[in-house]
């Protein structure tokens, strides 16, 4: 009999991993050679669109692995410090693993290599910010990819929670960086999606976005 296991991402664990990844790269010789405040300023200006691109790549990967376009949602919750991409349909283990790794490799590893080859400090900065920001994706990938047997992945309305549907007992195999909130028999109304919008922006994100846009405009004028 299949069961669902509802998990919540522990932001503390992913934040610690993110900090370790960020620190290890920032202490590299390249950082000391190329760092300047102008690069940092342009990085701040571009980082929000770059993070949006990160989530868009999640969505593209979902679509290419079988998720219907109408079931993909892009969301913004700046008060929580997150952009997110959700799929409203159950996804195979292969599909979710590809989606989790796509932004990490495309605008993390690949762009990092390009930045070093062509000496592009700003691209280097954006790449390491993306690699650092992919910490939660990496923790989830490590956990889901190591589960033996058939497993389906389901995201919920809350971007910090997800469910795994399987006949494998996951209650004793808790992953690093997430905690088990609930388990039960499948199917269950617990996994129903209530918000079916294609783009979600939280109310607190609106004034934050306005402030960011003002800062960006002033920054572009000054730079």
C-alpha positions, 0 to 999 in steps of 0.5 A: 500500500502506498503512503504519502510522506509530507516534508518541510525544508529546514531553512537553517540546514540549507542556509548553513550549507549555502554559507559554506558553499559561498565562503569556500568560493569567496576565499578563492584567489580569483575573488581577491584578484577580481573583487571590486565594489562596482562588480558587487553593485552590478551583482546586486542589480542583476541578482533578482532577475538571476534568481527568477531565471533559476526558478524558470529553469526548474519550470523548463526542466519540469516541462521537458520531463513531462509536466503540463505547462498549466501545472507549473507555477512560479512564485515570489515570497521576498519576505521569506527570501525565496523565489520558487517553482511549483508543479501541481502534478505528481512527478517521477523521481527522474523528473524531479531530480533533473529539475532540481539539478538544472539551475545548479548546472546551467547557471551555476557550474556551466556559467562558472566555467565560462566566467573563468575561461573568458575572465568575466568577474560579474558572471563569476559572482552570479554563478557562485551566488546561484550555486550557493542558493541551490543548497536546498535543491542539492539536499533534496536531490541527494535524498530523493535520488537515493530512495530505492523503489518507485517514488512520486514527488508532489509539491504543495501550496507552501513552497517550503513543503513537499510530499513523496508518495511511495510504498517504501517506508521513509519514516526511518530514513529522514534526510538532512535538511528536511523534517517529516511533518506528516504521513498517511495513506495515499490518496489523501486530501492532504495533498490537494492544491488550493492555489492554481495561479500560474504566477504568485507574488505575496503581498509583502513582496510588492513593497519590497519589489518597489524599493528594489526597483528604485534602488536598481534605477538609482544604481544604474544612474550612478554606475 
